[in-house]
Amino acid sequence: MTEAKPLDEAEFDRLMEPLGPFERRPRLAVAVSGGADSLALTLLAARWAQTRRGSLLALTVDHALRPDSSEEAGRVGAWLAAKRIPHAILRWSGTKPARGVQAEARAARYALLLRRCREEGIAHLLLGHHRDDQAETVLLRLGRGSGVDGLAGMAPVVATLGARLLRPLLPVPRERIEATLRAMGQEWVEDPSNRNAEFRRTRLRALLPALADAGIGAVRIADTAARMARAREALEREAEALLAGAASLFPAGWARIEPGALRDAPPEIALRALARLVRTVSGEPYPPRLDGLEGLLAALRSGPPTRRSLGGCLVGPRGGALIVCREPAAIAPPLELAGPGALRWDGRFLLRLAGKGRGMLGALGPEGWSALRRRIDPPDLPPLATHGLPAIFDARGPAEVPHLAYRRAGSHAPRVVSVRFAPTVPLTGGLVWNDDGTMC
């Protein structure tokens, strides 16, 4: 068997080039667990940034799920300190779930990493996924019955609210990554969870050699993922064109679309357009379930639309159009306020507050709307859209609802300086994907 060839600086340059553009002096962050893939990526990326007079910050998430996790994170920090690479440890604190630990840990890891990137003003977060990871991911999704999006695998570039996620090693096999570290004389950490047969990915990994012998190796699977990614992008462009011509977004956080455009479009395009529309309005981290989308589209094609709940939204008719509003029952719980500051609420609105008083930020809701509707001029809003508006409450009830130009005289609750509907998922103008292949 031929010994794997290490990656050199020139090859890593070629891997980074299509992931740009980057700043003149690029500032990067890299997620490093201490495993071979992320550690090799960190060392290669540090050289890459240095030659461009940029900088790199290595970030290790300590999930605190194993007794020795803190020690391992410290060991990674010591290795990087010896190479003068800045490093920070981010800890997942709080109670850990009894079920679905892997999924929750993954969500917590990305939240911690992206928050730190925002705090540091870093626009690029590098991840160490490689070709074997891609093959495992595609096979896992195949087992779940995924369609084009899932079988496209992980994307090399994913735009998120916090930073661009970049995977430069995605075309590189695991053995070359390990050969790179050996050539550098660098140790790495072996995560024992990678050998835990309780996890589906671990069991699937054990089957890969047999699949390769049958001609279904990582190279073939990765090639299939690349072709599916091209198909996914083409379908998504068509869905964006539909939305650009038939849908409208409004500052109060609701949307309208012409039902005829959804009825006339091919089903795959209509489903994607509906998913993006619901995702944009809801601010939810995941798209609506496919069976719910299919049910809504089938209902639209069989008769006049009726009100439905879908993906954290209420979808229903208004004046011949279909409107999408935030579902009150799905809105984030009220948030206690104490003084000025800026915050994102319910994944949908950005607010800046002034004043040193106390209050609560939450949805206006049907009760709040009922209390206000006789005191203000009727707004040009669907009644359901008013229920999901951000509102400041004090002990006497609604103190301020900026979208209704209402502020109760004499209230000492924090005052809204500005509010902006800023969905984490754009309606058009950019392809954004979740790491599980679903649309962002």
N, C-alpha and C positions, 0 to 999 in steps of 0.2 A: 504494500500500500504506500503511495507517495505521501511524503510528509507535507502537511499543510504549510502554505506560504504565508508569512506574516504580512500584515498591512503596513505599508510605508506611508510617509507623509504625502508623497505625490498622489498615491491612490486615494488617500483620505480627502485630499483637495478635490479630486474628481467626484467623490461621493457627496461632498458638501455643495458643490457648484449648483446643481439643479434645485437646491432647497432654498436659495436666496430669493430676493435680494437681501443683502446685509448692509449694515451701516459701514461707513468708511473705517471706523474703529469698532468692530462688532463687540457687543456685550452679550455673552451667552450664559445660560445656566444649564446644568446637566444633572439628571437624577441618577445618583450612584448608590447602589445597594452594597457594593463590594463584590458582587458576582463578576464573573469574567467579562460578560458583555458590557455592563455599565462601567466597569473600571477601565477596560481598554478604551471605551469611548471617551471617558474623561481625560485620559492621558493624551489621546490623539487630538481631542478638541482643544486641550490646553495649548499644545504646540501650534495648532491651526490659528487660534486666537492671538497667540503671542507674535507670530510672524506678521500679523496684520495690525499690531499695536493695539489690540483689543484686550478683553478680559474674559475670564470664565469663573463662575461661582459653582462649586459642586454642592449638591444638596442631598443629604441622606435622610430618609424618613424612618424613624424608629417607631414601629407599630406597637411595640411592647406586648407582642403576642407570645414571645418565647423568653425564657429567663435570661438567655445570653444575648438578646438583641441589642441591648445598650452597649455591651462590651464589643460586639461586632461593629456597631456604628463608630465607637471610639477608635477601633483598630483602623477602619477606613480613614478616619480623620488623621491618624498618625501617619499612614502611608502617604496621604496627599500633602500633609504638612512638610514631610521630608522632601517633597518635590515643589514646595512653595506654591501650592494650588489652594486658594481660599476655599474653605469648607464650612458648612453649617449643618447641624443636626436638627431636624424638625420632628417633634414628638406628637404621636396620636394619643391624646389624653382622654380620659373619661371611660365610661362603661363600654365594654366590648360586647357585640351581639353574640347570642348563643347559637344563632343559625345564620347561614349566608355570610360567614366571616370573610371569605375571599373577596366577595363583591363589595362588602362594606369597607374593607381595608383598602381596596383599590380606589373607591370613591374618596375616602379620607386622604389617601396619598396624593391624588391629583389636586384635591382642594388645598392641601398644605403647600404643595409645590407651586401652584399657580398664584396663591396668595403671596408667597414670598417673592415671586417674579414681579407681581404688581408693586409690592413695597419697594423693590430694588429698581424698578423701572427697566426691567430686562424683558425684551420682546421675544426671545427665542429660548425655548426649553428643549434640550436634546434628550432623547430617550434611546435606550440601548437595545431595542428589539431588532432581531436579526432574521435571516432567512428561515431558520428552523422554527422560530416563534411564529412566523407568518404561516408556515405549513400547518402547524398545530392549530392555529386560530381558524384557518379555513376549514380544517377537518372537523373541529368542534362545531362550527356553524353549520356545516353540512349535516351533522348529526341532529341539529335542531331544526332542520328543514328550511334553512335560510334561503332567500332568493338572491338576486343580483347584488344587492348592497352588502349582505353578509359575506358572500363568496368573493367579494372584491378584497377582503382582508383588511389589514391595517394600512392606512394611507401614509405615504412618506411625509406629507405636510398636512397638518390639521390646524385651522384657525380657531382659537377660543377667545373668550373674553379676557383672559389673563395673559396669554402669550401664544405664539405659534409653537405647536408641538412638531419637532423635527426628528426623523428617524434615519440618520445617514447610513446605518449599518443594515438596513432592511434587505439589501441584496447579498449580504455576506454570510457564509455558513459559519456555524458555531466553531468548527475546528480551526478556522483561520483566525478567529478572535482569540482563542486560547493560545494559538501559536504566536500571536502578536505579543501577548503578555509574557510568554516564556522568553521570547527574544529580548524583551525589556528587563528580564530578571525580576518580574513583579509577581508576587503571590496574589491569590484572590480567595474569596469566601465561597464555600459551597453551602447553599441554603438547604437544610434538611427537608424543608417542605416540598422541594422539588422531587423528593423520593417518596412522598406520602401518597400511597395508593388510594387514599380516600378521595383525592381530587381527580376529576375526569381528565384534566390535562396531563397529569402524571401517567395515568393508565394509557392514554392515547400516545404519549411520547414513547412508551415501551413498544408500541405496535409499529412505529415508523420504520425500523429496519426491515420488517417483513413486508411492509407496503412498498418500500424501495426495491426490494427483490422482485416484486410483482410489477415494477415499472411505474409505481405511483410515489416517486420520491419527492423530496422537498423542492427540487428544481422545477419539476413538472407542476407541482401544486402552486408554487410562487408564480410561474408563468400564467397559469389559469387565473390567479388572483389579479394579475396585471391586466389581462384581457377583460375580466369582469369590471375592473375599475374604469376602463375606457367606456364600457357599456353604461355603467352607473352615471358617469359624468354626462354622457349624451342624453340619457333619460332626464337627468336633473335639469339640464339646460332647457329642455322642452317644457318641463314643469314651471321653471322660472319664467319662460316666455308667456305661458298661460296666466300666471299670476300678475305679471307686468301689465297685461292687457285687460284683465277682468277683475282684479282685486284692488282694494284701497285700505290703507291703515289710517287710523285717526289718533290724535294726540291723547285722547282719553283712554287709549289702550284697547280699542276694539277694531274689528275689521269687517269689511263687506265684500262679497264676491257675487258675480252673476251666476246663478245656477245653470243657465244654459251652457256656459263655457265648460262646466264640469260634466254635463250630460253629453256634450258633443265630443269631448276629448277621448282618446284611447284610455281604457281603464287604468293602466299603469301610470300614465301621466296625471290623470285626475286624482288618483290616490296620493301620489307624491305632492301634488299641489295642496290637497287638503291637509296632509301631514305637516307640511311646512307652515301653512296658515295657522293651524291649531298650535303648533309649537311656538310660533312667534308671539301669539296672543297670550298663551298660558305662562310662558317663562319656565315651564317645567323642564327638568334636566333630561327627560327621556321623551321620545315621540309617542303618540297614541298607539294603542294596540292595533294590529293590522285587521283583526276581525271587526273591531269597531269602525274603522275606516271603510272597510268593505260594506258593512251594514248601512252606513250613512250614504255611500255612493249608490248602493242598490235602491235605497229608499228614494233618493233624488231622481233616479231614472224610472221609477215606477209611478210617481205621482207627485203632488205638491209637497214641499218640505215640511216637516214637523220638528218641534223642538227636541233636541237630544243632548245628552251629556257625553263629552268625548275628550279625553286627555287633559282634564282640568279646565275645560271650556264648556259653555253652553252654545249650541249651534241651532239656529232657528230662522224662520222667515220674518221679513219686515219689508213691506212695500215692494214685493216682487223680487227682492234680493235675498241672499242668505247672509246672516250676520253671525259673527263669532265674538263672544264676550267671555271674560273670565268667569268661571263658576265660583260663586261665593263660598261654597263648602270646601273648595280646594285651596283657598287663599291661605297664605302663611298666617300664623297666629299673631295677635297684636304684639307690638314691640314697645317696651318702655323707653321713653325718651328723657334725657336729663341734660338739657343744654344744647348748644349749637354743634353743627358738624354736618358731614355729608354721608349719605348711606344709599344703598340699593335695597329696595323693598319688593318682596314677592317675585324676585327675578325679572321685574318688568320696569320699574320706575326708579330713576335717580332723583334724589331730593337733597337740597341744601337747606339747613335749618338755622335759625338765629334765635337768640333769647335764652335766658338762663332758667326759665320755668320748667316744670315737669308736665308730662302728658304721655299719651299712648298713640302710637301710629298703627292704624289697622284699616280694614276695608270699611267703607261707609255702611254697606249692608242694607237690607230692606228696612230695618228699624230706623237707622240713621237717615235714610232717604225719606221715609215717611215723616220724620220730624222736621226735615228741612223744606220739603217741596212746597209748603204754603208760604215760606218766608222769602223765596227767591224767584226770579223770573224762570219760567220753564226752559231748561236747556234743550238744545237740539241733539239729544242723545237717546238711543234706545233705552227704555226703562231698565232693562237688565244690566246695561253697561254702567249705570249709576251705582249699582250695588258693589261693584268691584273697584270703585275709585279709592285712591289713598286719602285718608282723613286723619286729622289730629283730634284726639278726644281728651277732655278733662273730666272732672267730677260731674259736670252738668251736661255731658253729652258731646256731640260734635262741636269742636271749637273752630276748625278750619277745614275747608274742602277746596283746595286751590283750583281744581277743574271747574268748579261751580262759582268761582269768584266769591266765595263766602268766607268771612272771618267774623266770629261773634265778638261784639264789642265787650271789652272788659276782661277777656280771657288772658291768663298769664301763661298758657301753654306755649311751647316753642312755636315760632312763626316760620312758615314756609317761604324761603327766599326764592326758590325756583324748583320746578318739578318738570321732569322730562320723561316721556315714554321711550325707554331705551332697551328694546328687547335683546336678549342675549343671542337670539337666532334671527338673522336677517331674513326678510321676506324674499328679497331677490338680491342679486348683485354679488353673490359669493357662495361657493360650495363649502360647507362646513360639515364635518362628520364627527360622530362619536367614535371612540376607540373600538366599540363593538360593531362597527360598520353601519350603525344607524345614523340617520341624518341629524345634523345640528341645525 
